[in-house]
Amino acid sequence: MAFTRILGPGIHTASNINSHNIKSTGIITAVSFVGDGSGLTGIASTDNIVTGTAATFNTYPVDINAGMTVAGVSSFSDAISGTTANFSGNVTVGGVLTYEDVKNVDSVGLVTAREGIFIPDNKDIRLGGSYASPAFRIFSNGTHQYIRDIGSGNLYLTTNSLNVLNSSTSETLLKATQGANGYVQLYQNNQVKLQTTSTGAVVTGILTATHFSGSSEVGIQSAGTQIGAGITQLNFVGAGNTFAVNGTTVDISIAGGGGGSGAGFSTSNAGLHTTSSIGLNTSSISDAVTGVGNSFQGIYVSNGMMIMDNTLNGNHYIGTAFNGLMAGPVNINGTLSIDGNYVVV
């Protein structure tokens, strides 16, 4: 090693100096430092530190005041805490990502909310279509809650059993099951009022029909008393009896008077008449039976004149409470039984 010159304290030279160890109690100033830096200790923050290997910071915190640019991949084995962060590209998280006050989330996988999902009033959950024109919405306007199908207009609830309960009392409002013994039940005060069956429906209580067509109403009464409660069928007993509804007209046909001795009812434009000479069927003949004493055929009143038939066809009976009068001569074809009075003029 050669020294160019010595001028006062220190070493002054423009040549290279090769040395093994240098220990200085003052300041060492150089244009640059060359080496692997593996043995450097106690280096303070500087404006420009370039390392060829990963840097290890053993003290906390590490302050980076002017920002940091990382061209490669950085790995952090512990937590990262910061105020804000901006990512112009994709961010991949292999574990759990916890965040608050996020404006938009676009996930290609499963989103799990461990504490639930809260939607404020006048905000909604939108499914299908687009955000501006969704096909399905779930929302609350602060007063009422809505489930609204805006797309096809067909809302499907797929389940084996459906139960609708009162939110305040937990009472059942509607219940539906499927299968061979399935049914639909409507409840009132937690009691079944209507239940479907395999052949129709059962109503518990009085069935009141308010409007079938216009203001028409249907009911069954006897002497002003409602007798329709619990009735599921109106049955006309006997072969040949029919009951039919044709538009606004009800047609009733009772063959044989409901099982009597041959007399029966039929309909006509003038009203109700009998198909036999004896009239209404009775189990016995007495004066108190209306229609038996005046069961003669052929009494006509026209223009102030009363016209009577001159022939009696069939069997007739005049009780003690009745009087018979005919203009003769009279032909009687049958049996005439008289307990009262009968006069032929």
Beta strands, then each sheet from edge to edge (+ up, - down):
strand 1: 124-127
strand 2: 136-140
strand 3: 145-149
strand 4: 161-165
strand 5: 172-177
strand 6: 184-188
strand 7: 191-196
strand 8: 201-203
strand 9: 221-222
strand 10: 225-226
strand 11: 242-246
strand 12: 249-253
strand 13: 265-267
strand 14: 272-274
strand 15: 299-302
strand 16: 305-308
strand 17: 311-313
strand 18: 316-318
strand 19: 323-326
strand 20: 331-333
strand 21: 336-338
strand 22: 341-344
sheet 1: 1+ 2- 3+
sheet 2: 4+ 5- 6+ 7- 8+
sheet 3: 9+ 10-
sheet 4: 11+ 12-
sheet 5: 13+ 14-
sheet 6: 15+ 16-
sheet 7: 17+ 20+
sheet 8: 18+ 21+
sheet 9: 19+ 22+
end
